[in-house]
């Protein structure tokens, strides 16, 4: 995992230096709450971190465009596994992605903006756990390497440098299919479903 953070740091420095005049940018940190639709568990019970950087530029007084590079932890968790009952089954799905969200922002007020866009992602690792520990590769149904999510959210400006983003994102492409007979696209596949809250800190170059 250390080399992943090193790649993020190097790409962050490159992006910020390359767009230092016309673009503004900074760093991002926050948390995700996610679930996987199609895995028979409900609720945003899988926590994760969101770390990276962003660059953006104004298209007009009210519209801006931006791009981010983030390490995103997603997945699923059976919250009932925390219960004492012997009948409950432990299940955790841990997915680590490198995401590259691209979005448009519309300033709806002095400090509030509407965000909408798409977020391609590349799967770094996908692991599953049950009562007996981590599933072996033979027991684990393979995940797709690529993810593509639609995103919608809001950005709140706190100070000149500090912003808070609240977003929802949902996979347009399956993260994997479900074993067995294919019935219908949305019922026969699994999809990332995520809520994210991040803090953006603007840097001057």
C-alpha positions in Angstrom: 0.0 0.0 0.0 3.0 2.3 0.5 3.7 2.6 -3.2 0.1 3.6 -3.8 0.5 6.6 -1.5 3.8 7.5 -3.2 2.2 7.5 -6.6 -0.6 9.7 -5.3 1.8 12.2 -3.9 3.9 12.4 -7.1 0.8 12.8 -9.3 -0.5 15.4 -6.9 2.7 17.5 -7.2 2.7 17.1 -11.0 -0.9 18.2 -11.4 -0.6 21.2 -9.1 2.6 22.5 -10.6 1.3 22.0 -14.2 -1.9 24.0 -13.7 -0.5 26.6 -11.3 -1.5 29.7 -13.4 -4.9 29.3 -14.8 -6.0 26.5 -12.5 -6.5 26.4 -8.8 -6.0 23.2 -6.7 -5.4 21.7 -3.4 -5.6 18.5 -1.3 -8.6 16.4 -0.3 -9.3 14.3 2.8 -12.4 12.7 4.1 -14.6 9.6 4.7 -16.8 7.3 2.6 -19.9 5.3 3.7 -20.6 2.7 1.1 -22.6 -0.4 0.3 -22.8 -2.8 -2.7 -26.2 -3.2 -4.3 -26.8 -6.8 -5.3 -24.9 -8.4 -2.4 -28.0 -9.1 -0.2 -26.9 -6.6 2.5 -28.3 -3.2 2.9 -27.1 0.0 4.5 -24.1 2.2 4.2 -22.2 0.3 6.8 -18.7 0.0 5.2 -16.5 3.0 6.2 -13.5 4.1 4.2 -11.2 7.0 3.6 -10.9 9.4 0.7 -7.5 11.0 0.0 -6.1 12.9 -2.9 -5.9 16.2 -4.7 -8.0 18.4 -7.1 -7.6 21.0 -9.8 -10.3 23.2 -11.2 -10.9 26.3 -13.4 -13.7 28.7 -13.9 -15.6 28.5 -17.1 -17.8 31.5 -16.3 -18.8 33.4 -13.1 -21.2 30.7 -12.1 -19.8 27.5 -13.7 -16.5 25.8 -13.0 -14.9 22.4 -14.1 -12.8 20.2 -12.0 -10.8 17.0 -11.8 -9.6 14.9 -8.9 -7.3 12.1 -8.2 -8.2 10.1 -5.1 -7.6 6.9 -3.3 -11.2 5.7 -2.4 -12.0 2.9 0.0 -15.4 1.3 -0.8 -17.2 -2.0 -0.2 -19.8 -3.6 1.9 -20.4 -4.9 5.4 -23.0 -7.0 7.2 -23.7 -4.9 10.2 -25.7 -7.8 11.7 -22.4 -9.6 12.2 -21.8 -7.3 15.2 -24.7 -9.0 17.0 -24.1 -11.7 19.6 -26.6 -14.2 18.0 -24.9 -17.3 16.6 -27.1 -17.1 13.6 -25.5 -13.9 12.3 -22.8 -14.2 9.6 -19.8 -12.0 9.4 -19.2 -10.5 5.9 -16.9 -7.7 4.8 -16.0 -6.6 1.3 -13.0 -4.2 1.1 -12.5 -2.5 -2.2 -9.6 0.0 -2.9 -9.9 2.2 -6.0 -7.9 5.0 -7.6 -10.7 7.3 -8.8 -10.5 10.2 -11.3 -13.7 12.2 -10.9 -14.4 14.8 -13.5 -17.2 17.3 -12.8 -19.0 20.5 -13.4 -19.8 22.9 -10.6 -22.7 25.4 -10.7 -22.6 28.2 -8.1 -26.2 28.4 -6.8 -25.3 30.9 -4.0 -22.4 32.9 -2.6 -21.1 29.8 -0.7 -23.0 26.8 -2.2 -22.3 24.9 -5.5 -24.0 22.0 -7.2 -21.7 19.3 -8.5 -22.4 16.7 -11.2 -20.1 14.5 -13.1 -18.6 11.0 -13.7 -15.9 9.2 -11.8 -13.8 6.4 -13.6 -12.0 4.2 -11.1 -9.4 1.4 -11.2 -9.5 -1.4 -8.7 -6.3 -1.8 -6.8 -7.5 -4.6 -4.5 -10.7 -6.4 -3.7 -11.0 -8.7 -0.7 -13.8 -10.5 1.1 -14.0 -11.8 4.6 -16.4 -14.1 6.5 -16.4 -15.9 9.9 -13.4 -18.0 8.8 -11.2 -15.1 7.6 -10.3 -13.9 4.2 -11.8 -15.8 1.2 -9.3 -17.5 -1.1 -9.2 -16.5 -4.7 -10.9 -19.8 -5.6 -13.8 -19.0 -3.3 -14.1 -15.3 -4.3 -16.0 -14.3 -7.4 -13.7 -12.0 -9.4 -14.2 -8.2 -9.5 -14.0 -6.1 -12.6 -10.9 -3.9 -12.8 -12.8 -0.8 -13.9 -15.6 1.2 -12.3 -17.6 4.1 -13.7 -19.8 6.1 -11.3 -22.1 9.0 -11.8 -21.8 11.6 -9.0 -24.1 14.3 -7.6 -23.4 16.5 -4.7 -22.9 19.9 -3.1 -19.9 22.0 -2.1 -20.0 24.4 0.8 -17.4 27.2 1.1 -16.3 27.7 4.7 -13.4 30.1 4.2 -11.4 31.3 1.2 -9.3 28.1 1.4 -11.6 25.6 3.0 -14.5 23.7 1.4 -16.7 20.8 2.3 -18.1 18.4 -0.3 -21.0 16.1 0.3 -21.7 13.6 -2.6 -23.4 10.5 -3.6 -22.0 8.2 -6.3 -23.4 5.1 -8.0 -21.8 2.7 -10.5 -23.1 2.8 -14.0 -21.0 -0.4 -14.8 -21.1 -3.5 -12.6 -18.2 -4.1 -10.3 -18.9 -7.8 -10.9 -21.7 -10.1 -12.0 -23.4 -12.4 -9.6 -22.8 -16.2 -10.0 -25.7 -18.0 -11.6 -28.2 -17.3 -14.3 -28.4 -13.8 -15.7 -31.9 -12.4 -15.2 -31.8 -8.7 -15.6 -28.9 -6.2 -15.7 -29.6 -4.5 -12.4 -30.6 -7.7 -10.6 -27.8 -9.9 -11.9 -24.8 -7.6 -11.1 -23.3 -5.7 -8.2 -22.8 -2.0 -8.1 -20.9 0.4 -5.8 -23.3 2.8 -3.9 -21.5 5.4 -1.9 -21.9 8.6 0.2 -18.8 10.7 0.7 -18.0 13.7 2.8 -14.6 15.4 2.2 -12.7 18.5 3.1 -10.9 20.4 0.4 -8.0 22.7 1.2 -7.0 25.2 -1.5 -3.3 25.8 -2.0 -1.6 28.8 -3.4 1.3 28.2 -5.9 
